Amino acid sequence: MTPVSTKVVQKQIPRQYHRPMAAPAQMELKGRTVQNYLLNALPMDEYERLFPQMELVPIQFGDVLYEPGGELRYAYFPTNCIATLLCITEDGASSEIAVIGNEGMIGVALLMGGGTMPNRAVIQTAGYAYRLKRQVLEQEIKRNGKLFHILLLYTQALVTQVAQTAACNRHHSIDQQLCRLLLLRLDRLDSDELTLTQEFISNMLGVRREGVTEAAGKLQQAGFIKYRRGHITVLDRQGLETRACECYQVVKTEFDRLLSLPSTPKEWNPSFLNMPTMKSRQVFRPLF
């Protein structure tokens, strides 16, 4: 198989559709102004130790953070951007295996010690992320602190998403897959507006563009979405959840089970982490 370049590339998509969102507020040490749930879950001592090492960076639509087999130099903690993990075949075909937003981290291979991944990480929604050098993350993991345990729980949830996506792509209709794809992105954005072309969706699902056109038409006819070139507005989230297969709920339930915690505790206690669930924040429980 021909090695894939590790150079960051830009997809040929009209830029007017993918302007970066406004930058989130800069990190505040005591006020803890952070928009990534994993970083927000850190106890204060670990937060203070990592604070000087983190860099808030803008990320554009189409940026490739890593390629199959490419060395990972950074871990990325998204705030308002979304990345998709793609499995790439020898003939160049692709299929999405997971989506990562402000609930997670891009670069779990650094946690596991592998250093590389066999998939591609591409930015699907422009925005910002906190970037942490590989060496700093590795040193923090060796401390065996709360960050390490948080990332282990996140990795388990991510593995569930990858496995459920594989099952969904094999056994469920394009309509159901499209509903799952839209819902997973809604969970990671504070907006009902999604920037998605039919070509991009067909690459994510590994299906023909005509199939996506038909599926989107059905959802629009049902009143669940409004679609125009490059943009999807979700009008009825509950309708999408009803039309979706069980895969979306399986993934969300596992994320909430592993990572659901109070969003605003009265005081920062290292034994009680702070992590709101995605969208729904009713379920609270301590991790350790």
C-alpha positions in Angstrom: 0.0 0.0 0.0 1.4 3.4 -0.9 2.2 5.5 2.2 -0.1 8.5 2.7 1.5 11.9 3.1 1.4 13.4 6.6 1.2 17.0 5.3 -1.8 19.0 6.4 -4.0 19.5 3.4 -7.1 21.6 2.6 -10.2 20.1 0.9 -11.5 21.9 -2.2 -14.7 23.1 -0.6 -16.0 26.7 -1.0 -14.6 28.7 1.9 -17.6 30.9 2.3 -19.4 27.8 3.7 -16.8 27.2 6.3 -15.8 30.3 8.0 -14.3 29.7 11.5 -16.5 30.3 14.5 -15.6 33.1 16.8 -12.8 32.2 19.1 -13.8 31.1 22.6 -12.7 33.1 25.5 -9.0 32.6 26.4 -8.3 30.1 29.1 -8.6 31.6 32.6 -6.7 29.9 35.4 -9.0 30.5 38.3 -12.2 31.1 36.5 -11.6 27.9 34.4 -13.0 29.4 31.2 -12.6 26.2 29.1 -15.0 24.8 26.5 -13.7 21.3 26.4 -15.4 18.9 28.8 -12.3 16.7 29.5 -10.2 19.7 30.4 -13.0 21.1 32.5 -13.0 17.9 34.4 -9.5 18.3 35.7 -8.9 19.0 39.4 -7.3 22.3 40.1 -3.8 21.1 40.7 -3.6 19.3 37.4 -5.3 22.2 35.6 -2.7 24.7 37.0 0.1 22.4 35.9 -1.1 22.1 32.4 -2.4 25.6 31.9 0.9 27.2 30.8 1.5 24.3 28.3 -1.8 24.7 26.4 -2.2 26.7 23.2 -5.5 27.8 21.8 -5.2 27.4 18.0 -7.6 28.1 15.1 -8.4 25.1 12.9 -9.9 25.4 9.4 -12.4 23.1 7.6 -10.5 20.4 5.8 -7.4 20.5 7.9 -5.9 17.1 8.3 -4.5 16.7 11.9 -3.0 13.4 11.1 -2.8 10.8 8.4 -2.7 6.9 8.6 0.7 6.0 10.0 1.8 9.6 10.6 3.5 10.6 13.9 1.2 12.4 16.3 3.0 15.5 17.6 0.1 17.0 19.5 -3.1 16.1 21.3 -6.1 18.4 20.4 -8.9 19.2 22.8 -11.7 20.8 20.6 -13.8 23.6 21.9 -16.1 24.6 19.0 -14.7 22.5 16.1 -15.5 19.0 15.1 -13.2 16.4 13.7 -14.1 13.2 11.9 -12.0 10.0 12.0 -11.9 8.3 8.6 -10.9 4.8 7.6 -9.2 5.0 4.2 -9.0 2.0 1.8 -6.3 1.3 -0.7 -8.4 2.6 -3.6 -9.0 5.9 -1.8 -12.5 5.3 -0.6 -13.3 6.5 2.9 -15.8 5.9 5.7 -16.3 7.7 9.0 -15.6 5.6 12.1 -16.1 8.3 14.8 -16.7 12.0 15.3 -15.0 14.1 18.0 -16.0 17.5 19.4 -15.8 19.3 22.7 -16.5 16.1 24.6 -13.2 14.6 23.7 -9.6 14.5 22.5 -8.1 14.0 19.1 -5.0 11.7 19.3 -5.9 8.8 21.7 -2.9 6.9 20.3 -0.7 9.1 22.5 -2.6 7.8 25.6 -2.2 4.2 24.6 1.5 4.5 23.7 1.1 3.7 20.0 2.2 7.0 18.7 0.4 6.6 15.3 -3.1 5.8 14.1 -4.3 3.8 11.1 -7.0 6.4 10.3 -7.2 10.0 9.2 -8.4 12.9 11.4 -10.1 15.7 9.3 -11.7 18.9 10.6 -15.3 19.0 9.5 -16.4 22.1 11.3 -14.0 25.0 11.6 -13.3 26.4 15.0 -10.7 26.3 17.8 -9.0 23.6 19.9 -6.5 23.6 22.8 -3.3 21.9 21.6 -0.9 20.0 23.9 2.5 18.8 22.9 3.0 15.0 22.9 5.9 15.1 25.4 3.8 17.1 27.9 0.8 14.7 27.6 3.1 11.7 28.0 4.7 13.2 31.1 1.2 13.8 32.6 0.1 10.3 31.9 3.2 9.0 33.8 1.9 10.8 36.8 -1.1 8.5 36.8 -3.3 11.4 37.8 -6.9 12.2 37.1 -6.2 13.3 33.5 -5.0 9.7 32.7 -8.2 8.2 34.2 -10.5 10.6 32.5 -8.9 9.9 29.1 -9.2 6.1 29.7 -12.9 6.5 30.3 -13.2 8.7 27.2 -11.3 6.1 25.1 -13.8 3.4 26.2 -16.6 5.7 25.1 -14.8 6.4 21.8 -14.3 2.6 21.2 -18.1 2.2 21.7 -18.7 4.8 19.0 -16.3 3.2 16.5 -17.9 -0.3 17.1 -21.5 1.0 16.8 -20.7 2.9 13.7 -19.3 -0.2 12.0 -22.5 -2.1 12.9 -24.7 0.8 11.7 -23.0 1.1 8.4 -23.5 -2.6 7.8 -27.0 -3.2 9.0 -29.0 0.1 8.8 -30.5 2.2 6.0 -28.9 5.3 4.7 -31.8 7.3 6.2 -31.0 6.0 9.7 -27.3 6.5 9.2 -27.8 10.1 8.2 -30.0 10.7 11.3 -27.2 9.3 13.4 -24.6 11.4 11.7 -26.6 14.6 12.2 -27.5 13.9 15.8 -23.9 13.2 16.8 -22.9 16.6 15.4 -25.8 18.4 17.1 -24.5 17.0 20.4 -21.2 18.7 19.9 -22.4 22.1 18.7 -24.4 24.9 20.2 -26.4 25.3 17.0 -29.0 23.6 14.9 -27.1 24.8 11.7 -24.7 22.2 10.2 -22.3 22.8 7.3 -22.4 19.6 5.3 -22.3 19.0 1.6 -23.9 15.9 0.1 -20.5 14.9 -1.2 -19.0 15.2 2.3 -21.8 13.1 3.8 -21.4 10.4 1.1 -17.7 10.2 2.0 -18.5 9.9 5.7 -21.1 7.1 5.2 -19.2 5.4 2.4 -22.3 5.5 0.1 -23.1 7.0 -3.3 -24.1 10.6 -3.4 -27.5 9.7 -4.9 -28.3 7.7 -1.8 -27.6 10.8 0.4 -29.7 13.0 -1.9 -32.6 10.6 -1.5 -32.2 10.2 2.3 -31.9 14.0 2.8 -35.0 14.5 0.7 -37.0 12.2 2.9 -36.0 13.9 6.0 -36.8 17.3 4.5 -40.1 16.1 3.3 -40.9 14.9 6.8 -40.1 18.3 8.2 -37.1 17.2 10.2 -34.5 19.3 8.4 -34.2 22.1 5.9 -31.5 21.5 3.3 -29.8 23.9 0.9 -26.5 23.6 -0.8 -23.8 23.0 1.8 -26.1 23.7 4.8 -28.5 21.7 6.9 -30.8 23.2 9.5 -32.4 20.8 11.9 -36.0 21.7 12.5 -37.1 18.7 14.5 -34.5 17.0 16.6 -37.0 14.7 18.2 -38.1 13.6 14.8 -34.5 12.7 13.9 -34.2 10.7 17.1 -37.4 8.8 16.3 -36.2 8.1 12.7 -32.7 7.1 13.7 -31.7 3.5 14.5 -30.7 2.4 18.0 -27.0 3.1 17.3 -27.2 6.8 18.2 -28.8 6.2 21.6 -26.3 3.4 22.4 -23.4 5.7 21.8 -24.9 8.6 23.7 -25.9 6.4 26.6 -22.3 5.1 26.9 -20.8 8.6 26.8 -23.3 9.8 29.4 -22.7 6.7 31.6 -18.9 7.2 31.6 -18.6 10.9 31.4 -21.7 12.5 33.0 -21.0 14.9 35.9 -22.2 18.2 37.4 -21.5 21.2 35.2 -21.1 23.8 38.0 -20.0 22.3 41.3 -19.8 24.8 44.2 -16.1 24.1 44.8 -13.4 22.2 43.0 -12.7 18.9 44.7 -10.1 16.7 43.1 -12.2 13.6 43.9 -15.2 15.0 42.2 -14.7 15.9 38.6 -16.7 18.4 36.5 -18.1 17.2 33.2 -21.6 17.9 31.8 -23.2 15.4 29.6 -23.7 16.2 25.9 -26.9 18.2 25.5 -28.6 16.5 28.4 -27.2 17.3 31.9 -29.7 15.6 34.2 -27.6 12.6 35.1 -24.9 13.4 37.7 -22.5 11.0 39.4 -18.9 11.0 40.7 -16.2 9.2 38.7 -13.8 8.3 41.5 
